[in-house]
Amino acid sequence: MAVKNAMRDWVVAATAEELSALAFKARTTVGTLRQLAGGYRTGGKAVATSQLATNIELATKYMARTGLEPVLRGEISNACAGCDLYKKEHAKCPK
């Protein structure tokens, strides 16, 4: 089964240095990022806590470049995806 999620897309497109930088900026480890990307124990879906998802979103927005789009917190956190504030903030988001 091929895993497809926003975190996986980011990890695949990033260099090793960018992945390490993301882990540092998001206050986590490269291993945790890889587990999110692989959908470890979640059936292929990236599932993070709301705090980690927010940290990842902010860091990936800061690190964005062509081919390396930001990962929105609602794409990797069920709590964020269901939040009315998140829905309102991203209602017009092209992603």
TILUMVO-486602 format. One record per residue (C-alpha): x, y, z. Coordinates in steps of 0.5 Angstrom, whole numbers, padded with zeros to 4 digits, always signed. Layout:
XYZ;...
***
This chain:
+0000+0000+0000;+0003+0007-0002;+0002+0012+0003;+0000+0019+0001;+0000+0025+0005;+0002+0032+0006;+0008+0030+0011;+0010+0025+0006;+0010+0029+0000;+0015+0034+0004;+0019+0029+0007;+0020+0026+0000;+0022+0033-0003;+0026+0035+0003;+0034+0034+0003;+0037+0031+0009;+0039+0038+0012;+0032+0041+0011;+0029+0035+0014;+0034+0036+0020;+0032+0043+0020;+0025+0042+0020;+0026+0037+0026;+0030+0043+0030;+0025+0048+0028;+0019+0044+0030;+0022+0041+0037;+0022+0034+0035;+0026+0029+0032;+0027+0027+0024;+0025+0020+0027;+0018+0023+0029;+0018+0026+0022;+0019+0020+0018;+0014+0016+0023;+0009+0022+0021;+0010+0021+0014;+0010+0014+0014;+0003+0014+0017;+0006+0009+0023;+0000+0006+0026;-0005+0010+0023;-0006+0007+0017;-0002+0011+0012;-0005+0018+0015;-0001+0023+0018;-0003+0024+0025;+0000+0029+0030;-0002+0033+0036;-0004+0040+0035;+0002+0043+0038;+0007+0039+0034;+0002+0040+0028;+0003+0047+0029;+0010+0047+0030;+0011+0043+0023;+0006+0048+0020;+0010+0054+0022;+0017+0051+0021;+0015+0049+0014;+0012+0056+0012;+0019+0059+0014;+0022+0054+0010;+0018+0054+0004;+0021+0053-0003;+0019+0051-0010;+0017+0044-0009;+0017+0044-0002;+0010+0047+0000;+0008+0048+0007;+0004+0043+0011;-0002+0045+0014;-0003+0043+0021;-0010+0041+0019;-0007+0036+0014;-0004+0032+0020;-0008+0033+0026;-0015+0031+0027;-0016+0036+0033;-0014+0042+0028;-0018+0039+0022;-0024+0040+0027;-0023+0046+0030;-0027+0052+0027;-0022+0057+0028;-0017+0053+0023;-0023+0052+0018;-0024+0059+0018;-0017+0061+0017;-0016+0056+0011;-0023+0057+0008;-0020+0061+0002;-0013+0057+0002;-0012+0054-0005;-0009+0048-0002;
***
